[in-house]
Structures are given as C-alpha cells and as structure tokens.
Amino acid sequence: MGSRTLLLVLGLHFTLLGNIEARVCGLGFIANESQQCDDTDECKELDSNPTCGSNAACYNTYGSFYCNCLPGFRSTTTFKFTPFTGECKDLNECLENPPVCGSNTICINTIGSYNCQCQPGFRVTYNGHCADIDECNETAGICGVGGDCQNQKGSYSCLCHPGYSNYDNKQAQCSVLTCDQFKANETPGQTVPGLAGLLSLMRNSCLSLSNSGDAAGGRLTGEVLLEHVFTEMDGLLSHVILNNSREVSGLLGTMEDAMRLIGPQLRDNHTTRETNHTATELAVRRGQTQPTGPISLANDNARLDTSWETATGNGTYPGFALAGLVCYKTVERSVNNSFQYLTDTDTDTATATASKPNYQISSKVVTAFVSNPATDHLTQPVILTFKHLQVRAESMEMNYTCVFWSEGRVHEEGGAWSRSGCTKVTSNATHTVCSCSHLSSFAVLMALYPVQNTFELRLLTWLGLSLSVVCLLLCILTFWLCRSIQGTRTTIHLHLCVCLFIADLVFLSGISHTQSKGGCGFVAGLLHLFFLGSFSWMLLEGVQLYRMVVLVFNTTIRPLYLHAVGYGLPLAIVIISAITYPDGYGTTQHCWLSLERGFIWSFFGPVCTIIILNTFFFIITVWRLAQKFSSLNPDLSNLRKIKVFTVTAVAQLCVLGTMWIFGVFQFQEEGTVVMTYLFTILNSLQGALLFIMHCLLNKTVREEYCQLLSCICTPQKKRYSDFSTNNPSSSQSQVHTQYIYIYIYIYIYIYRERESERERERERERERERERERERERERERERAHFHYDNLLVSLCVLGVKAYPEHRGVADMMTSPIPHNARLYSPSLFRPGSVENVPYEPGWLCALSRTLTGSSAVPVGELFQ
C-alpha cells in the first residue's frame, strides 16, 4: 500500500513540473539545466514512433517540425504537412503524362515506385529502349513447313500454304490438311449408304481452310459444322443398318476425322452435344505455351481420363490442343460379331480356359481422339471407364475384356475387335475401367466361356445317349415288325423314333468335333434336320389325335402327306437356312447352330410354333374327350384308347419340349453346369420314355413280345432235351430231326402269322362297325334336330289357326303349295289317330292344322312323342 502511494505522488510531481516548464518555455521548446529554453527536435524524439508515417520524412524546425512524402508518394494536402494536416499516398507513375517508360513498353506500378517492361514482341536494347523482335529470323520454322512468316511490329503472322491451315490463329504453326480423306472414292466409308453428303460437307470445309481455291461457297463456323455433322449422323444411324465391318470402319473413321477438323474451329474451350444416336464432348486449348494438367471427358455411357501433355504430344507451340470423346448409342448392334481376331493369348484374366470363349458387346462403342497425330504408342496410357449394357458381375464362366476397333490389322476385311494395347484395370457388375496405350474406337466385351466337359458329364452323356439309342432302336423294330399295331399313329411313331435315333447318333459322335469347319457344319445340318423332323412328326401326332376325337371321320392319313410334313418341311427349312447364312452351321464350341444374326431361331422358331400348335390341339382334344365321356351313350372302349393316346402324346411333348427349353441355355453363351446336366439327362430319357409309353405300356405290343420270346426260347429247350440224351444215334438221324424241328417252327410261325392277320382283319372289321355305329348316331342326332324343328313349325301353325282363324294372311299361308324344301315326317311320329289321314297336297299345312285342332281329345302340348 505504501509503495503504490509513493509512485502516485511521484507521478503527480513530474506532471506538475512538465506543465510548469511548458508554461515557462512554450510548445516546441524545453528548459535546460540553467532554466533556459532550448528547441525540441521532435523528429528525433519521435523516431521510435514516427509521427509522419512510414512513407514520409520528418524535418525539424526551430520550435516545430514538418513532413515531406518520400519519392513515389504524394501528399493528400500540401507539400509540407504535419500528421494533423495530411498523409502520403502511393503515386501511380504509370498514369503520369508524358509516360515515364517510353514507347513499346508496359508500365507496372509498385508501392512507391514502378517498373518498365517491353511489350510482347519487343526487347530491351543496350540503350535501354524497347526494340521490335524479328521472330521470323530468330526462330526458324516458327510457322512450320507449310507456312511463311511475316514479321510485324511487335508480332508476326503465319501465312499457310495451300493444303495447310492454322485455323485462323495467325501465330500458330500451319498443320497439314488431308482433304482427300473426305473424298467418297478414297475412304472405306463410301460403302455406307447416306454418308456421301457428310463427306462432301467436310471436304468443302477442309478446302476452305486450306485456301486452295477449290472450296464451294463461304466458310462455315465450327459450331455450324458440328450441328451439320450430328444431323447427318443421326439421319444415317436412324435409317441405315451397318451390314459389315467395312461400313463400320468407314463410319467410325469419318466421324473421327470430322471431329479433328471441327474441334480447332470451335470458339468455346468446352463443347458438349447429344442427339438421339450420339453424345460428344470436346475440349480445346489455344495459346503460345503448351497446356498442362488432366483432362476428363464424360457422358452417360463412358468417361475418358487423360492429360493435356498426351493430347499435345511432341507437337510444337504456339498452336492448339484438342481432346474429344464420341459415344455411339446404336453402333454396338452392328459390331457384335466381329470377334474373329480375338486370340486367347490376349486374355487378361485368370478365368480363361482352353476353350475359346464366345464374345458379346457389353458397352456402347466410343471414339477417343486428341490433336496429337502420333497416338499409336502413347507414353502415358489413357483411362476409359465404360458402363455395362446389363448389370452382371464376373464369374468363372464370364469376364469382361477391353478391346478397340482395329482397321489396319484386317484392312481387307474392313476391321475387327482386338485387345492389343488395352488392358482391364478393374471391373464390377456395372462398370469396367480400361487402360489403353493408343487411341481409336473402344468397347467392352463380355467373354462367355463354355462349360467344360468334365469326366462326369462326358460319362453321363455317353451312358444316357447310349441308353436312348438302344431304346429308340427297339421302338423302331417294334413299330416296323409288329403288324398287329399297324396304322397311321404307328407310322408317325416309327418316323419320330427314326428321327430321334439318327439325331442322337449324330449328337453322340460329332457334336464336339469342331476341328473341321466343313464337317462340323455338316453335323450341325444333320442335327438341325432330324431334330426339326422329330418335332414335325409330333405335330402330325397332335393333328391325328385331333382328327380322331374332334373330326369324327376316317382317321387315316395318306403316307405321302405324312412324309411331306414330317420330312419335307424340316428339309425346306434347313435348305433355306443354309442358303441364307451358310456360316451359321457350326461354332467354335459345338457343331450346332450359330447365335450370330439370330440364326439359332431357324430351329427354335419352328419348334416354338409346333409346341404352341400341339398345345392347342391337345387342349381341344382333352375338352372334347371330356364331353364324350359325359355323353349319354359313350363308346367307352374307344374313348379310353384315345385318352391313353392323348396322355402319352402330351407326356412326350412335355419331355421333348422341356429338353429344348434347357437346350436353349445349353447352347447359349450363358450356359451353366446345371443347364448342361438337365439337358443331357432329358436328352437321355427321351428314348426310354418313348419305349415305355408306346411299347411296354401297350398290351398288344406286350403280347407280341411274349410270343416272340416263346418262339425263341421253346425250340431251344426241346432241342436241348432231344440232343442231350446218352443214346447214341447216327448223324444223319440228327440232321433229319433238326429239319423236322425247323419245319415245325416254320409251320408254327406261318400259322401264328395267319392268326395275327385274321385278328387284324377282325380288328379292322370291328373298327368299321364302330364307324358305322358312329354314323348311325350322327343320323339319329340329325333326325332329332329335324323332329324338333317340325314340332315347332306345326305348333306355330296350330296356334295361329286357333287364335286368328279370320286372319287372311294366315289363311293364305295355310293354303299355299308345299315348299320344295319342306320336310314332313311320317305320321307315325305323332300320336296315333290324330294325323294319319293328312294329305300331302297344296294346303297341307292348313289341313294338318285343322286336323290337329279338331282333335279335341288331344291337347296341343301332347301331340308329339
């Protein structure tokens, strides 16, 4: 407390002393030791905290001081000022007049000063002035080999030779223009219908840029050219189908060349266009120095990531740099079969197997291009990201691969997909990322690897098909030799089994022998013919059942008609298919029909049609069978037989139809192990099923089998008992005994054949009797119908006479002659005594009505039986 009070007292003392001195010496002076007033140097006292500021100098005067601004600064008031009357602000010497830097210079103001620089195109000489630089002499080839340099004050311009252009950038190098690439007779695109207009447009634009004098009309801007190109391309892709790889190469090449020509003419640095069939994004950079940094171009289906260094390449600047990405929305359908040059050695995943995969386009086709002319071997690869056409993840049976459209590798064929220089970086169910060391048109393929034929699958195929072949052979022998079951339906079953027997034999022996293209195509043709034949005979069976149940008349069909449909129709389909697309028979995996161009539907189309028709026939047959069973007098034996026929036919169609449902997936690229096993099992069961349904379940056939077995086994037992005795006999007697047994066997065989023939004749007679009974039943139905009709007619007449006897119109009708088509049944149909004396003469209906009306003992409602 004491020290704080002491300090306060001392402070007050010094303050009072200062005030006393100030009152004694005045402001700007200070009292010395002798109590005389000396001048105060405010500038020194204020050095630690300058009153004039950092941009001014302080000057002391007697009894006062003033401030002056430093060079490069100017007072806001007078030249001499105090901190209370002004301050120093920076002086912008570049705005002074006359200019402080002289001509051809650029003045750059700084805080408190300025700098002078020479304008572009000038440089400082030894005397400090800016003189023009002659770029044409100092930089050789500044305009390139295709241009002449003209020096200008502070600049220069390049005048391009004919055939060269700098795209109106006068200080850019002149690059060569290849206008001949847009000639219709110089490009592969000449084969594309509708491309001539686009080629002519681009050629005229190119000629106008080259100043060759051949240009037709004025020059179009880059934006107008771009709209014209997309309009032409949309019209082309909406109406024209690209039929071969040469047309595809022409289209892709023309589009890329057009974008390279249009890109440098665009005003904006970034341009995006999207139409119904294309989507394009372009990026352009212009300047005296080469641009650097990443580039990213994208649309809904693909993305390009590269750099401006890659886009420029080794090209010299000044000039321009261009990068672009074009996506085609419909072209993938035209290039979904050009996979002949994809080799297994290029496979970039571990899922590759010894079998060559099937390929399918899994993305949109895109064209990536840059202004760098040397894009065959890029030092830094470009990254392309594709969106899949369908969501599907990779598996052991499928993987994605990156490809590009190669024209030079197969120039004589127009082009094909190749993997060279492209690798897959990563892939998931929706996108695939590719890295490519060159630029072209790109896409992602789905490589579908066929199911490998394991030992178990091969064993199952051999055992199952062998069983099927044996059963089908037994069916053929039964239908051919067993005479007691001969008929139209048996003939159909015989040829059905023959077709399946040959098809299974060919399938077993040649389905996987793909080494010889001709032999494989022949095997595929045989399979096509006989599998179609089996379905044709099944169609005939459905027609036969329909005739037996619905159309009740003679159910036999002439063999000529049967063979015309059973063999003629499949043969015609195979011939037409072979003429239309001969390369469709045989693939790299199976000797079967190719999936390219939808050729597989030359088999599945008729098969689906037959299944639909047979389903219709069977539905109608079952419906009519149900009606027959519910009728008053059904022919139960015949109906039960037809019912069995229908059930077996439906079961047969189900097995064969189901087998080829799995066969669709078996021979597709998406074939799986499960589908392969199901197809093999059902293919093996069809022969056994036919044998069981048409042979073992048929009582007549079983009896024939028993007779055959008894004929074979009984003589052997007798011979064994006769010739195994111990009594010796001569060889001659043994021979005679053998002949006797042979004669007996022949006699028994002939007797049984005759009995069988008589039994068949009796069966035919029974069939004819059943047919006559059906005809009588139909006649009775017709009689009942006419009876009801006449009943109604007579009733109307009776009621008319009784109700309106005085009506002249009714009387006239009653006295009219008998119509020529009138029918009147015997009076026995009516109640006895009521109409027995009705005369058949004019006025018959009136007489009949009067007779009926006069019979008061018989009511009208009880006149008819």
GIPE-V652552 format. One record per backbone hydrogen bond with DSSP energy under -1.0 kcal/mol. CO is the residue of the C=O (numbers start at 0). NH is the residue of the N-H. If there is no record, write none. Layout:
BEGIN
co:nh
CO:NH
CO:NH
END
This chain:
BEGIN
co:nh
0:4
1:5
2:6
3:7
4:8
5:9
6:10
7:11
8:12
9:13
10:14
11:15
12:16
13:17
14:18
15:19
16:20
17:21
18:22
19:23
20:24
21:25
25:28
27:39
29:37
31:34
35:31
37:29
39:41
40:44
41:45
43:46
54:69
56:67
58:65
60:63
63:60
65:58
66:80
67:56
69:72
71:90
73:88
80:66
81:84
81:85
86:75
88:73
90:92
91:94
92:95
103:118
105:116
107:114
109:112
112:109
114:107
116:105
118:121
120:132
122:130
124:127
128:124
130:122
132:134
133:137
134:138
138:141
140:143
142:173
143:146
145:160
147:158
149:156
151:154
154:151
156:149
158:147
160:163
162:176
164:174
165:168
168:171
169:157
174:164
177:180
178:181
179:182
182:185
186:189
187:190
188:191
191:194
194:198
195:199
196:200
197:201
198:202
199:203
200:204
201:205
202:206
203:207
204:208
205:209
206:211
220:224
221:225
222:226
223:227
224:228
225:229
226:230
227:231
228:232
229:233
230:234
231:235
232:236
233:237
235:239
243:247
244:248
245:249
246:250
247:251
248:252
249:253
250:254
251:255
252:256
253:257
254:258
255:259
256:260
257:261
258:262
261:264
262:265
268:283
270:281
272:279
276:328
277:274
278:326
279:272
280:324
281:270
282:322
284:320
286:318
292:307
294:305
296:303
300:386
301:298
302:384
303:296
304:382
305:294
306:310
307:311
308:312
310:371
311:314
317:172
318:286
320:284
321:370
322:282
323:368
324:280
325:366
326:278
329:332
330:333
336:338
337:416
338:341
342:345
343:346
348:351
357:447
359:445
361:388
364:327
365:441
366:325
368:323
372:374
374:438
381:435
382:304
383:433
384:302
385:431
396:448
397:394
398:446
400:444
402:442
403:417
405:415
409:412
415:405
417:403
418:421
420:436
422:434
425:432
428:391
429:387
430:427
431:385
432:424
432:425
433:383
434:422
435:381
436:377
439:367
440:404
441:365
442:402
443:361
444:400
446:398
447:357
451:453
453:457
454:458
455:459
456:460
457:461
458:462
459:463
460:464
461:465
462:466
463:467
464:468
465:469
466:470
467:471
468:472
469:473
470:474
471:475
472:476
473:477
474:478
475:479
476:480
477:481
480:482
482:485
486:490
487:491
488:492
489:493
490:494
491:495
492:496
493:497
494:498
495:499
496:500
497:501
498:502
499:503
500:504
501:505
502:506
503:507
504:508
505:509
506:510
510:590
511:513
515:519
516:520
517:521
518:522
519:523
520:524
521:525
522:526
523:527
524:528
525:529
526:530
527:531
528:532
529:533
530:534
531:535
532:536
533:537
534:538
535:539
536:540
537:541
538:542
539:543
540:544
541:545
542:546
543:547
544:548
545:549
545:550
549:551
550:552
557:561
558:562
559:563
560:564
561:565
562:566
562:567
566:570
567:571
568:572
569:573
570:574
571:575
572:576
573:577
574:578
575:579
576:580
580:583
581:584
583:593
589:586
589:591
591:585
594:597
595:598
597:600
598:601
599:602
599:603
600:604
602:606
603:607
604:608
605:609
606:610
607:611
608:612
609:613
610:614
611:615
612:616
613:617
614:618
615:619
616:620
617:621
618:622
619:623
620:624
621:625
622:626
623:627
624:628
625:629
627:630
633:635
634:638
635:639
636:640
637:641
638:642
639:643
640:644
641:645
642:646
643:647
644:648
645:649
646:650
647:651
648:652
649:653
650:654
651:655
652:656
653:657
654:658
655:659
656:660
657:661
658:662
659:663
661:665
662:666
667:670
671:675
672:676
673:677
674:678
675:679
676:680
677:681
678:682
679:683
680:684
681:685
684:688
685:689
686:690
687:691
688:692
689:693
690:694
690:695
691:696
694:697
697:701
698:702
699:703
700:704
701:705
702:706
703:707
704:708
705:709
706:710
707:711
708:712
709:713
712:716
713:717
714:718
715:719
716:720
717:721
718:722
729:733
730:734
731:735
732:736
733:737
734:738
735:739
736:740
737:741
738:742
739:743
740:744
741:745
742:746
743:747
744:748
745:749
746:750
747:751
748:752
749:753
750:754
751:755
752:756
753:757
754:758
755:759
756:760
757:761
758:762
759:763
760:764
761:765
762:766
763:767
764:768
765:769
766:770
767:771
768:772
769:773
770:774
771:775
772:776
773:777
774:778
775:779
776:780
777:781
778:782
779:783
780:784
781:785
782:786
783:787
784:788
785:789
786:790
787:791
788:792
789:793
790:794
791:795
792:796
793:797
794:798
795:799
796:800
797:801
798:802
799:803
806:810
807:811
808:812
809:813
810:814
813:845
815:842
818:821
825:828
826:829
828:864
830:833
834:837
838:840
840:843
842:846
843:847
844:848
845:849
846:850
847:851
848:852
849:853
853:855
854:857
858:861
859:862
862:830
END
